[in-house]
């Protein structure tokens, strides 16, 4: 099973060596990220050496690329589906 971890989970993994993410990666379970998560995570680097360290850390996971046109269109359809039924997607 692959778990898609959001940016906040990756940040917690860097800050806390006993985080869920770190223990999951140690047990060789697959934790994934997408291109936007990679970008947000690396934007937190305060130096070139920290950028390198963060990149090395996140690439311990699996990059799951997405088809942005297809995925964003599907997200809009899901939002519309919910809106027509009185639900607000945030």
Buried (B, 14 or more C-beta within 10 A) or exposed (E): EEBBBBBEBBBBBBEEEEBBBBEBBEEEEEBEBBEEBBEBBBEEBEEEEEBEEBEEBBEBBEEEEEEEEEEEEEEEEEBEEEEEEEEEEE
